[in-house]
Amino acid sequence: MRCVERARNAHAVAGFSLIEMLVAMAVFGLAVLALLHLAGENARSAALVEERVLAGVVADNRAVEAALASADALQAAPASGIESAGDRRWRWRRQLVATDMDGVVRIEIGVAPEADEHLAAEASVFRSLR
């Protein structure tokens, strides 16, 4: 009989109870949920960075065009438009702002996704209109 009691006691001590297993599974589930949330945030951040980089490329291209254009061509050119970059369409606007220096203007360029209102990138260039 002692052998049977020892076997029962050894078996009871060797395993986990149902409550212990449920608690362990709950903790593991919370850790998995936290990791999934982190992966989702990482993907959203990567998409935002990609959007800002592409918009910055469009803004820089428009700034270079404004810096290299003749004064007459710059003033006659459209002040806004649509451009494609990175398989996306971008809405840009250009504004000439007078400065304290005679004949020098600041050219401000803002770029946003075509379907959105928020500016994703901005650029400024100073140049002479003479």
C-alpha positions in Angstrom: 0.0 0.0 0.0 2.8 2.3 0.7 4.0 2.0 -2.9 0.6 3.1 -4.2 0.6 6.1 -1.9 4.1 7.1 -3.0 3.1 6.8 -6.6 0.0 9.0 -6.1 2.0 11.7 -4.2 4.8 11.7 -6.8 2.3 12.1 -9.6 0.5 14.9 -7.9 3.7 16.8 -7.3 5.2 16.3 -10.8 2.6 18.1 -12.9 0.9 21.5 -13.1 -2.6 22.2 -11.9 -5.3 23.5 -14.3 -5.2 26.9 -12.7 -1.5 27.2 -13.2 -1.8 26.3 -16.8 -4.6 28.9 -17.4 -2.5 31.6 -15.7 0.5 30.7 -17.8 -1.6 30.8 -21.0 -3.1 34.2 -20.1 0.4 35.6 -19.5 1.6 34.2 -22.8 -1.5 35.6 -24.6 -0.9 39.1 -23.2 2.8 38.9 -24.4 1.6 37.9 -27.9 -0.9 40.7 -28.0 1.8 43.2 -27.0 4.1 41.9 -29.8 1.3 42.1 -32.4 0.5 45.7 -31.4 4.2 46.6 -31.6 4.4 45.1 -35.1 1.4 47.1 -36.2 2.9 50.3 -34.9 6.1 49.5 -36.7 4.3 49.0 -40.0 2.4 52.3 -39.6 5.6 54.2 -38.8 7.3 52.8 -41.8 4.5 53.9 -44.1 4.6 57.4 -42.6 8.4 57.6 -43.1 8.0 56.5 -46.7 5.3 59.1 -47.3 7.5 61.9 -45.9 10.6 60.8 -47.8 8.7 60.7 -51.1 7.0 64.0 -50.4 10.4 65.5 -49.6 11.8 64.3 -52.9 8.9 66.1 -54.7 9.4 69.3 -52.7 13.2 69.2 -53.4 12.6 68.7 -57.1 10.2 71.7 -57.2 12.6 73.8 -55.2 15.4 73.1 -57.7 13.2 73.9 -60.6 12.2 77.2 -59.0 15.9 78.0 -58.2 17.0 77.3 -61.8 14.0 78.9 -63.7 14.3 82.4 -65.1 12.5 85.1 -63.1 9.9 85.6 -65.9 9.3 81.8 -66.2 9.0 81.5 -62.4 6.4 84.2 -62.1 4.5 82.8 -65.1 4.6 79.2 -64.0 1.6 77.6 -62.2 1.7 78.0 -58.5 0.2 74.5 -57.8 -0.1 71.2 -59.5 -0.1 67.4 -59.3 3.1 65.3 -59.7 3.7 61.5 -59.6 6.5 60.0 -57.5 6.9 56.6 -56.0 3.7 55.3 -57.7 1.7 58.0 -55.9 0.3 61.3 -56.8 1.3 64.4 -54.9 -0.3 67.8 -54.7 2.2 70.6 -54.5 1.9 74.4 -54.1 4.4 77.1 -54.5 4.3 80.6 -53.0 6.6 83.6 -53.6 7.1 85.6 -50.4 8.8 89.0 -50.4 11.8 89.5 -48.1 13.4 92.6 -46.6 16.2 92.4 -49.2 15.4 94.2 -52.5 14.7 91.8 -55.4 15.1 88.6 -53.2 12.1 86.4 -52.6 11.6 83.2 -50.6 10.0 80.4 -52.5 7.9 78.2 -50.2 6.9 74.8 -51.5 4.5 72.5 -49.7 3.7 68.9 -50.8 0.7 66.7 -49.7 -0.7 63.4 -50.8 -3.3 64.0 -53.5 -6.2 62.7 -51.5 -5.1 64.3 -48.2 -4.9 67.9 -46.8 -2.0 67.6 -44.4 1.4 68.7 -45.7 3.9 65.8 -45.8 6.9 67.9 -46.7 8.0 71.6 -47.1 11.0 73.3 -48.7 12.1 76.9 -49.0 14.5 78.5 -51.4 15.8 82.1 -51.6 16.6 83.6 -54.9 16.9 86.9 -56.7 14.3 87.9 -59.3 16.7 90.1 -61.2 
